[in-house]
């Protein structure tokens, strides 16, 4: 994104206007790995003059990666995406059950909540499939967010000089027209209500 902005007069002007309006610089995005993520976040928090209210961690979807369990156990909240694919659901539920039973209920993890949310929802899929999964998940006492993210090509659109509308960006807000129907705003609001922010 930084490269696209640097090479584009249009995006350079847009970035200047955006940061002038919000009166803040872009939040830092730090490349790390699961084993070093907590240390890297602590270092960032020490060095940033303006302290962020929240720190998001995007971790691998497997407990087998080095450091994932340790790092996850220090998260206040965990939001795990699931999609209506048998292997994905089984893997996500296995992770959630193991984490909940072995780390949250025992007090080993400082995690206040672990929540699943549906992503890549195909509007053509029968709702019975989701109802079946819902019954299984409810039996495990794992909460699932009400908001579902649809399967949409918009989620794959990076910043591009060919397209002036913005959907996926770490620098700019989403274009309002593209946000409609994406459920991103609704998901953010639901997550904020759980975290009480």
Secondary structure, DSSP 8 states (H G I E B T S, - for coil): -HHHHHT-HHHHHHHHHHHHHHTS---------TTTHHHHHHHHHHH-SS--S-------S-TTSTTHHHHHTT-SEEEEEE-S-HHHHHHHHHHHHHHIIIIITTT-S--SEEEEEE-SB-TTS-HHHHHHHHHHHHHTT-EE-S---B--GGGG---BTTB-S-SS-SSS---HHHHTTT-HHHHHHHHHHHHT-
